[in-house]
Amino acid sequence: MQAPEEYDGSQATVSGNKIHFLDSKIDAADEVKEIYDESRHLKGNWLAYWEHELARLPTDKSFNFKQIKLQGFVGHTNTIKSVEILDNENSFMSGSRDKTVKLWSLRSQGDGTAVSQCQYTYANHHKSVLSLGFCERTRLVASCDSIIHLWDPFIGRLVSVVRNAYPVNTLVPLPAPHSTIIAANTHASLNVIDTRTTNCVSELKVCVNATGLIRCVAISPSSNWVVVGQSSGALAVLDLRTGNIISSWKGHEGEILQLVAASENTLVTSSLDQSLSVWNVLDGKLMFNMKGCIEPVHCLAQYQEELISGTTANRIGVHTSISNEASFSSIKLRSDTFKGVLTTITILPLNRLLLLGADTGYITLLC
């Protein structure tokens, strides 16, 4: 595929489930380009069949994982590092160590054996894609291989390459109406990048003396603070309005693997020391350790009140709540439904499904 052209000032508008692009270079009669139609919804026969078989009622909002394969996605040739859901769960993006980001269509079809090819491949990265995110405000993708690329996934055009003083190893976009992304660099600081101007507008220092590489970043539900987890086991919470450190502490003996900002005052962390811990954000005090996990959790996501976890032993765990009294259940992924070692978990909350990425480059949709 040819490299994307330079950005020409196109703008996007959203109407219902449709995305339109307004291009200043074309005639008014042709200025609306409809990319998606209303038929692209994940409500196909295979998903509907299993919802019926499992007696899954629309009023039942609990996460009921039965390990039923709905669809497979083939195209990457190396480890999946990041998966990002788009457009009301009609499509998603994946970043891989094969130096590409791919855009996929999500459809439930056939008998679960359907294998889908990607709709578009962004191939401008020169090294492994470490992290990616989608900025809803500007409708741009931010993906990094130590350097950040900002690009339009719908028309396949590069907007800008953002070069920082230090390599970027992970990033996360702020939700709408914000237009910024938070990028963590190898100098233990955060760059705040405005995707409208593609410039770094500020730098937040995590600590005076670097205490390890920043492994993961999470934003609070209100977007008022950001938390970082480091390879040393250290944690720090920073106020995004002032840049000041709210709290910082040594949380784990091992490397921080995942973070979930469960509420404005509650943080969940997983570590290489095999613990899954819940903290008070304001003072860094340990509230309790979640029970049940017997392996390091390297995939972690929140679904309503529940906590979904994954390990390199290909075990999916579900805590019924983020509390000391939560019950825990786990299931081992079968080789006939999932190929390879689990590397990423992404929840589709509207359909209560899981997208799982593997070290083989294979992606699987399961219910």
N, C-alpha and C positions, 0 to 999 in steps of 0.2 A: 504494500500500500504506500502511496506517495505521502511524503511528509506534509502535514497541514500547512496551509498558507498563512501568512501573517494576518492578524485580526484586522477587519476593515470597518469596525464600528457598528456591527449588527447588534440589535437589541432584541430581547425576548419578552413576550407577554404570556400570561397563563390565563386560560379560560376553561373552567371545569376540569376535565381530564385531558384537555388538548393543549399543546404547546405551539405557539406561533412565533415566527421570527420576522422582524421588520428590518429590511435591508435598505439603507439609504441610497444604494447604487442602482436600484431597479425601479421600474415604473410603478405607479400607485396601484394600477390594476393587478399587478402581480406581486405586490409587496408582502402578502401574507402567505407563508409557506407552512402548510399543516404537516407536521411530522408524525403525530400519533393520532389514531382514531379511537373511538369509544369501544371498539371490540377488544381492545387489548387489556383484558382484565384476567386475573388469575382465578377464574371460576370454571375451569374445564371439567370434563367428565371424570377424570381420574381422581381429582380432589373431591368432587361432589360425591363420587362413589364411596370413598373412604369416610367422608363426613357422615354419610348415611349409615355405613356399616358400623362405625364407632358410636353411632347415636349422639353425635356432637351437636348440641343444640345451639342456636344463635345466642341464646341468653347465657350460655356457659362460657365465661371469659377466662377460665383457668387454662394453663398451658398443659396440654395433654399429648405428650410425645410418644408415639407408637412405632417409630422407626420404619415408616412406610415411604418408599422411594417414589417421588412424583416425576422427577426430571433430572437429567445429567447435563453438564456443560463441559465440552471438550475444546481445547484450543491452546491453553497454556502448556508450556513444556518444562516448567519448574515450579517451585514452591509458591503457593498462594500466600501473600503477605497481608492483604487487606481486601475487604469487600464492603461496598457502599450501596445501599438501596436507593432507588430513584423513583420519582413519579408515581406515587400511590401504589408502589409495589408492582408496577408493570415492567420495570427493568432494573438492572443493577450493573455496577462496575466492579472489576477485580484488578488488583495490582499484583505483580508476580516478580520473582527473581529472574524471569526470562526477559526482563527489561521492558515489558509492555504493560499497558492498561487496556482492558477489553470491556466493551459495552455489550450487554446481553439483554434479550427479551425474555420476560418471565411469563410462561404459559403452562397451564396444566393440561396435558394432552396425552392421548394414547393410554397405554396400560402401565405406565411407570418406567418403561424401557426407552422412552424417547431421549435422544441425545441432540442437543442444540449446539449450533455454531454461533459465534459472536456476530454482532451486527456491525461492529467497528473496532479497529485496533489502533491505539495511539502508540506509535513506535519511535518517538523522538528521544526517549531516555537512553543514556549510554551505559548505565549501571542498573543493578537491581532496584526495582521500585520498592521502597521501604514503607511508604504510607501514602494514603490518598483520602480526600474528602471532597464533598460537594457543597459549594456555597449557594444556598437557595436564593439569596438576595440578588446576586449577579449572574446566577445560572452558569457558574464556571466550576470546573474541576481543578483542584490543587493536588498535584502528585509530586513526590520527591524521590530522588535517588542520591541525596545529599544536596542537590540543587532543586529548587521548586519550579515546576512548570505550571502555569495557569493556562487552561485551554477550554474551548467550548466543545462539549461532547456531542452536541446535536448537529453541528455543521462541520465538526472536525477541523477546527482552526486554532492554531497556537495564538494566544494573546500576549504572553510575556514569559520570559525566563527570569526568575528572581534570584539573584546571587547575593548570598550573605557573607559576612566576614568568616563565619565558621560553618562547616557542613551541618545540614539539617537531617535529623534521623527519624523524627516523627512530627505529625501535624494534626490539628483538629480545627474544623471551621466552627464559628459561632452560629447559632441558629438565627433565622430571620427575626427581626428586620436588620440584624447586623450584617455587615459586608466584609468582616475581617476573619482572618484565620490566625491561629496561634501555632507557631512553629518552634519546636525545641531543637536547639543546636548542641553540638558537642562541647561547647564551652559552658555548659550548665546554665544557660540563660534562654529566655523566650523572646522570639521576635513576633511582634504584632504587625501583620501585613494587611493593608487595605486592598481588596481585590478590585476596587474601582480604579484606583490609581496605580496598582501593582507595586506600591512602595511600602517599605518598612516604616511604620509611623512611630514605633517605640520599641525599646528593649527592656525586658524585665529580668532583673538579676534574681536568681533563685537563692543564692547565698554568696557570701563574700569569698569563701574558699570552696571550690568545687569538691563535692563529696561523691562523685560518681556520675556516670553517663545517665542522662534522662532517658528512661525506657518507655514511659507512657505518660499521657496527659489526658485529663478529663475536665469538662466544664460543668459548673453548677447549673441546676435547672433554670435559674434566673439569669444566668450568664454574668453574675456579679463577681465570681471568683474562679480561679483555675487551680488545679492541683497537679503536681508532678510526682512521679515515682522514679527513684534512681536505682542504679545497679548496686549501690552500697546498702540498700534497704532504707534509705532516708526518704522522707516525705516533706513536701512544702506546699502550703496553700497561699496564693497571692491574690490580692484584691485587684481586679481588672480595671476598676475606676481610678485607683490611686497608684497602683504599682507596688504598694507596700505588702510585706509579708504578714499574713494574718497569723499563721502558726507554722512551725516546722519541728520535726521530731524524727528520731530513729525508730522506724516502725517494725522492721523485720531484720533478722540475722542474715537472710538471703536476699537475693535480687528481687525487686518489685517486678511482677509480671503483668498485672492488670489492675485497673482502677475503675470503679463505678461511683459516680456522684449520685447516691441514692436519693438525697434530699438536700435542702439548703444547709442542714447541720450534720448530715451523716455521710460518711465515706466508707466504701468497701474496698479492700485491697487483697490481692493474692500474691504469694511470694514463692520463691524457690525453696523456702524452708517448710513448704507444705501447709502453711496456715492460710486461712481465709478469715480476715479480720474486719471488724466494724469499729470505726473511730468517730469521735466527736471532732468536727472540723475546726471549731473555734479554739479549742485548747490542745488538740492532739491526743486526748486521753483515749485509751482503749476501752470500748464499751463491752465487747465480748468477741469471742471467736466462734465462727459458724461451725457447727458439728457435721460430721459425715464424710468429708473429703479425706481420702487417704493418699492422694498424690498431688503434686504441684498443679495448680489450676492456671493454665496459660491462655485460656479463652474464658471470658466472663461478660455477661450481659444481663440487663434487667428487663423483665417483662411485667409491667404493672407492679404488683407487690412481690412477685417471684424473682428468684435469682437463678439464672441458667449458667452452668459451668461446663468446661470441657478440658480434658487432659490429653497428654501425648500417648496415653494408653488407650485412646479412643473411647473414653467413657464420658457420657453426657449425664450431668447431675442437675437436679431441680430442687431448690429449697423453696418451700411454700410461702415463705416471707423472709424479710430481713430482720429477724428477731432471734433471741436466744431460745425461744420455744419452737422454732420452725422445724417441720419435719423434712426429711431428706430422702430422695430416691435417686437411683442412678441406673443407667443401662449401658451395656457395652455395644458399640456399633458393630453390626455384622458385616462380614467381608462381602456379602452379596449385595449390600446396599451402599457401602462406602469403601472406596479403594484408597489405600495409603494411610499416612499418619495425619491426624487432625491438626490443622494449623490455625484456622479461623472459624469463628461462629458469628453469624449475623441473624438476628431475629426479624421476621416479617410480622409485626404486631397485628396488622389488620386481618391477616389470614392465619395467624398462629402457626407459622411454619419456621423451619430452620434452613438457612443456606450454610453449608459446611465446605470449607476449603481444605485441600490436602497438600502434602509435600510432593505429590505426583503431578500437581497442576490441575487436578480434576476437582470440579465443584458439583455438589449434589444438593438437590432440594428435597427435604424430607418433612413429613408431618407426623 
